[in-house]
Amino acid sequence: MTKRRLVALLLACLLALPSFAHARKEVQYAADFEYMRYFAPNVVGWLFQPDTTIDSPVMLAREGYFYLRNGFDGRYSARGSVYMLGDEMPDLSAPLVVLHGKNDMNNRLFGSLSEYREAEYYRRHPSLFLISPEGNYQLDIFAGVKTRHKDHDSWMTTDLAAVLENSFIAPDPALLPEEGDAWAILTTEDAKQEGSRFVIYARKRPMPPSDAPVVWLNHQGLDASKSVSGYATAEGVGTWMVYGQNDPLWDRMIFEVAGSSRKRPFGDGGCGPTSIAMAIANLVPAEKLPLLNDYATQPLGYVFCPCGIDDRWCDVGHVPYQLKTPEDFLRYFPLAVGSFAMGNNTFGVQGRRDSYGTNMSYLESICSVYGISVRSARSLEEALPYLRRKDTMAVCCVTGTYTPFTRTSHFMVLAQVTDEHIYVLDPLRRDTYGEQDPRGIVEIITPGLVRVRLEDAHLCHFTSINLLTY
Ligand SMILES: [Zn+2]
């Protein structure tokens, strides 16, 4: 390297230095407040701290304690919600912002603030993020004070010397507020005014707009969760979107109509909607999947939470996940179909009832949304020529004692037929078909994508074959 190039390189490094301060954060946080206001009109912002339980809408409360027992939507919630006190929408850019939350025994939300007595916890969690429609703020913690819950006022101060004198946190000098810095105070509340109040003091600085990828806080819990569904390929034959009803992303979500006496999870009962979702997602371009939103009767379309396909089953206080973009639909499509099957559709059909299994009467309705024609084949032989085409797949049922796929009743997708094999998308992903398949006729290409030799296909007992053509 020439001396000149070396100098140029050093100069380039030096010029790049200022950006290192921001390089730590590769994402920017956002929340869909327009959507939130639909069910939480007095939402003010969102408080988020990575790798902790603090991840909550911030609510405006006209009087204390309501949000110690209720979530952002006013429904009972054991963990409550973070709130600010006031009569009108607060200005989060103000020199002092005070945030309240329940002193939760289970460490949820502000219950975690007592952890700051440990130096290591402070070292790992020095900052929080306060997100609002008007702008975002980074809250850098520099002090923590323990007082009594009955103490309502003495802690509400921005006297730096007094706060530091009583602090159980040894502050990182780089995080101390300077002249002109705004403050945020986070304080725990207890409805009975018993025990200790933990008060955390933070420097509040606006975060400049950034080009970093956006993480939507109202989506990130589920979006960050691992999914085993995805594209799978049979070499030389085809590539398909393969969803698993037992995908850990949703297998424990309750799949029941409102008022059901049971709480069956999607992992057990979701083979019908998962099969239909696989057929449609493989026939229709992803950008068209959101069409389904136009046919929902619920005003927010298709919403769910980690508790259930229908967010009415939520007993934790999750902000419901709303499907909007083609990416949302592609990732969670079986849940949209499940919601449709539970009666969330303008057709008035209900496939899911408070009884065994899923009635497939909604299949034609949902297919008509996408311009997919449906016709039934009386036998596998009749269906085979259609399944050699790329524009047709079949949703079918397997029932009985002899099929290798189930001992009861199960829906699946016939994806493609070649000269030798029939390719099947099985919504119940398995590593082995074990004792159910003593002759070993099912060959697993990857869990969820299997094939059966054509001469063995009659042993599978495919029935109720519906041919879907796009
Ligand atoms: Zn929930």
Residues whose N, C-alpha, C, O or C-beta is under 5 A from the ligand:
A	BS01	ZN	C305 P306 C307 C314 D315 V316 G317 H318
